[in-house]
Amino acid sequence: MEAVEMTLLYDYYGDLLTEKQRQCIDLRYNQDLSLGEMAQELQVSRQGVHDMLSRAEALLVKMEEKTGCLRRDRQCRQAAALIRQAAEALADHSDPRVRALASDILRSASALEE
């Protein structure tokens, strides 16, 4: 799994990890440390870091598989973007009622994206 995906999973489910697992994920994906550097920082063996990191990553992936929070968030963002595009196309309509509705839709899409 790529680093960006793992970072997003950590943002969603990181609180479910142990403190050591959170440190491990942070050092690897946010600070971009090697396993050796992580081992020094955490004062454990390289193999210990590898095992801890593997378990933490597996837990994050499993939580996403079970709950789908990240997937649903992405779907909502994509839908909001499509709604925004459609409303922007209507924003220049000659009918003032259509323009007013487009404005309302744009405000709602912005609220969804926040």
C-alpha positions in Angstrom: 0.0 0.0 0.0 1.3 3.4 -0.8 2.3 6.0 1.8 -0.5 8.5 1.1 -3.1 5.8 1.5 -1.6 4.6 4.8 -1.4 8.1 6.1 -5.1 8.6 5.3 -6.0 5.4 7.0 -3.9 6.5 10.0 -5.9 9.8 10.1 -9.1 7.9 10.3 -8.2 4.9 12.5 -5.0 5.9 14.3 -6.7 6.2 17.7 -7.4 2.5 17.6 -3.7 1.7 17.6 -1.5 1.3 20.6 0.9 4.1 21.5 3.9 2.2 20.1 2.0 1.4 16.9 1.1 5.1 16.5 4.7 6.0 16.9 5.7 3.4 14.4 3.3 4.6 11.8 4.2 8.3 12.5 7.9 7.6 12.1 7.5 5.6 8.9 4.9 7.6 7.0 5.0 11.1 8.5 8.8 11.4 9.2 9.9 8.9 6.4 12.4 7.1 8.6 14.0 3.8 7.6 13.4 0.6 9.7 16.9 1.0 11.1 16.3 4.6 12.1 12.9 3.7 13.6 14.6 0.9 15.6 17.0 3.3 17.1 14.3 5.8 17.9 12.0 3.2 19.5 14.9 1.3 21.0 13.8 -2.1 19.6 15.3 -4.4 17.0 14.7 -3.8 13.3 12.7 -7.0 13.2 10.6 -5.7 16.1 9.9 -2.5 14.2 9.0 -4.5 11.1 6.6 -6.7 13.0 5.0 -3.8 14.8 4.6 -1.8 11.6 3.2 -4.8 9.8 0.6 -5.4 12.5 -0.3 -1.7 12.7 -0.7 -1.5 8.9 -2.8 -4.6 8.8 -5.1 -3.3 11.6 -5.6 0.0 9.7 -6.4 -1.9 6.5 -8.8 -4.2 8.3 -10.7 -1.3 9.9 -11.2 0.3 6.5 -12.4 -3.0 5.1 -14.9 -3.3 7.9 -16.1 0.3 8.2 -15.3 1.9 4.8 -15.1 5.4 6.3 -12.3 6.5 3.9 -14.1 5.0 0.9 -17.3 6.8 1.8 -15.5 10.1 2.4 -13.9 9.9 -1.0 -17.3 9.1 -2.6 -18.9 12.1 -0.9 -16.1 14.4 -2.0 -16.5 13.1 -5.6 -20.2 13.6 -5.5 -19.8 17.1 -4.0 -17.4 18.0 -6.9 -19.9 16.8 -9.5 -22.7 18.8 -7.8 -20.4 21.8 -7.7 -19.6 21.5 -11.5 -23.3 21.2 -12.3 -24.2 24.2 -10.2 -21.4 26.3 -11.7 -22.8 25.5 -15.1 -26.2 26.8 -14.0 -24.8 29.9 -12.2 -24.9 31.9 -15.5 -28.4 30.9 -16.5 -30.7 33.6 -17.8 -33.4 32.8 -15.3 -32.7 34.4 -11.9 -34.5 31.6 -10.0 -32.1 29.1 -11.6 -29.1 31.3 -10.6 -30.4 31.6 -7.1 -30.8 27.8 -6.9 -27.3 27.3 -8.3 -26.0 29.6 -5.6 -27.8 27.6 -2.9 -26.4 24.3 -4.4 -22.9 25.8 -4.4 -23.1 26.7 -0.8 -24.3 23.2 0.1 -21.6 21.6 -1.9 -19.0 23.8 -0.1 -20.4 22.7 3.2 -20.1 19.0 2.2 -16.5 19.5 1.2 -15.5 21.0 4.6 
